[in-house]
């Protein structure tokens, strides 16, 4: 698995331009959603694809429409 599969809290801070404490809350909320769906999660990290879907940077099919 590549390092790009998961985002750390610091990545969320940079991506959304929010404080570190708020980024932790976002990661916790998204991980809670994934846990409720039956997925295994890692504290302090979030699946990049799921993060992009939930923050409107990607569509439901998983395509990332942003131009990086």
C-alpha positions as CSV (number, residue, x, y, z in Angstrom):
1,X,0.0,0.0,0.0
2,X,1.4,3.4,-0.9
3,X,1.8,6.3,1.5
4,X,-0.8,8.1,-0.6
5,X,-3.6,5.9,0.5
6,X,-4.1,7.6,3.8
7,X,-3.9,11.2,4.9
8,X,-2.5,12.2,8.3
9,X,-4.0,15.1,10.3
10,X,-1.3,17.4,9.0
11,X,-2.4,16.6,5.5
12,X,-6.0,17.6,6.4
13,X,-4.7,20.8,8.0
14,X,-3.0,21.7,4.7
15,X,-5.8,20.6,2.4
16,X,-8.6,22.4,4.3
17,X,-6.6,25.3,5.8
18,X,-8.0,24.5,9.3
19,X,-6.4,24.2,12.7
20,X,-4.8,21.0,13.9
21,X,-7.5,20.5,16.6
22,X,-10.3,20.9,14.0
23,X,-8.5,18.6,11.6
24,X,-8.5,15.9,14.4
25,X,-12.2,16.3,14.8
26,X,-12.8,15.9,11.0
27,X,-10.6,12.7,10.9
28,X,-12.4,11.3,14.0
29,X,-15.8,12.0,12.4
30,X,-14.9,10.4,9.1
31,X,-13.3,7.4,10.8
32,X,-16.5,7.0,12.9
33,X,-18.5,6.9,9.7
34,X,-16.2,4.3,8.2
35,X,-16.4,2.2,11.4
36,X,-20.2,2.3,11.3
37,X,-20.0,1.0,7.7
38,X,-17.8,-1.9,9.0
39,X,-14.4,-0.7,7.9
40,X,-11.2,-0.9,9.9
41,X,-9.8,2.6,10.6
42,X,-6.5,3.9,11.9
43,X,-6.5,6.6,14.5
44,X,-5.1,9.9,13.3
45,X,-5.4,8.9,9.6
46,X,-8.2,8.9,7.0
47,X,-8.5,7.1,3.7
48,X,-7.7,9.7,1.1
49,X,-10.5,8.6,-1.3
50,X,-13.1,8.8,1.4
51,X,-11.8,12.1,2.5
52,X,-12.0,13.5,-1.0
53,X,-15.6,12.2,-1.5
54,X,-16.8,13.6,1.8
55,X,-15.2,17.0,1.3
56,X,-16.7,17.5,-2.2
57,X,-13.3,17.2,-3.9
58,X,-14.2,13.9,-5.6
59,X,-17.5,12.5,-6.9
60,X,-19.2,9.4,-5.7
61,X,-17.6,7.2,-8.4
62,X,-14.2,8.0,-6.9
63,X,-13.0,10.3,-9.7
64,X,-11.0,13.2,-8.4
65,X,-12.0,16.3,-10.4
66,X,-9.4,18.6,-8.9
67,X,-6.4,19.6,-11.0
68,X,-3.3,19.2,-8.9
